[in-house]
Amino acid sequence: MELSLLPLKWGKAKDYCRQNYTDLFSMLNEDDMDRILDAAAQEPRLTLWVNRDPLEYRSWSIADNYQCPTLPRHCGALSITERVWESKPYEEKLNFICYTEF
């Protein structure tokens, strides 16, 4: 995994990961969530974009208890501080984590 501290919109983050690594990181289970929290431990105030893969593991905040995509907020982001997912507009610039390999 590669943590990017360069905030980008969701689509640009996905493109960046695909061009430079493998893809935008996704959280399919609790182990993936733990890996992201470990990778971002030095930056506890981050909110990170995640991939749009179907979510088997869920940790939505109470206000955002649904899956992406939804309108007007389109995609899931992980709040490191709160340790929950939040729904964020695609146009918001956030940090992200890329897969370095599958």
N, C-alpha and C positions, 0 to 999 in steps of 0.2 A: 504494500500500500504506500501511496505517496500523498501526503497532506499538502494541499496548495493553500498558501496564505494570500494568493492573488484573488480577490473577490471577482466573480464573474456571474452573469445571468445563467440560468439553468442550461439553456441550449449551448452557450459558449463553453460552459464548464464541461458538458458532455463532449463537445467537439475537441476541446483541448485534451481531454483524457484519451479519446480515440486516436488522436494524432500523435501523442507523445508517450502513451502507455498502452493500456488495453481498453478500458472503459471506465465510466463513472461507477464508483463503488455502490453496491446495493446491499441492503440488509434483509436477508431472507430468514434469518433466525437469530436467536439470542447470542450465539457465538459471534456472529457478524457485528452485532451491536457492541459487544465487549471489545472486539478488535478495533472498532472505530473510537470508542472511548479511550482505549489505551493509546492509540495513535495521536489523539488530540489532547492528551493529559496535560501537556505544557501550555495549551491554549484553551483554558476552561470556559471562556466567554464566547466561543465560536458557535455559529449556527452553520451547518453544513448541508449542501445539496446531496441528495441520494438519487439513485437510479429509479426508473419507473417500473421495475419488474414487479410482478404480482407479489403482494406481501403476505407471507404466511405468519411471520412474527409481527405483532402490532404493539406499538407503544405510543399511541396518539395522546396528545394533551386532551384534557376534558373538553376544551373549546373546539378542538379539531378532530373529533372522533369519527373519521371517515377516511376512505382511500382516495388517492389521486386517480385521475384528474377530476377536479371540481371547479366550478366557476364561482366567483371571479378569481379565487386562488387555485392555482393549477397543480402544484407539485409539492412533494414532501421534503422537509428539511429537518435535520436533527439538531435540537438545542442541547449542546453539551452541558450547559449549566443545569438545565431542568431535567435532562436525561429523558426527554420525550420528543416525539415528532410533532412538527407544526406544519400547517399548510401555508405556503408562501407563493406570491405571484412569480411567474416565470421571469419577469423583468427585474426582480430584486437581485442585487449582486451579493452573493454569499461565497464563503470558502467552500472547499469540496475535497474529497479524497478520490484518487484514481486507483484502480487495480493496476498493479505492475505485472501481474500474470494471473492466469486462471488455473 
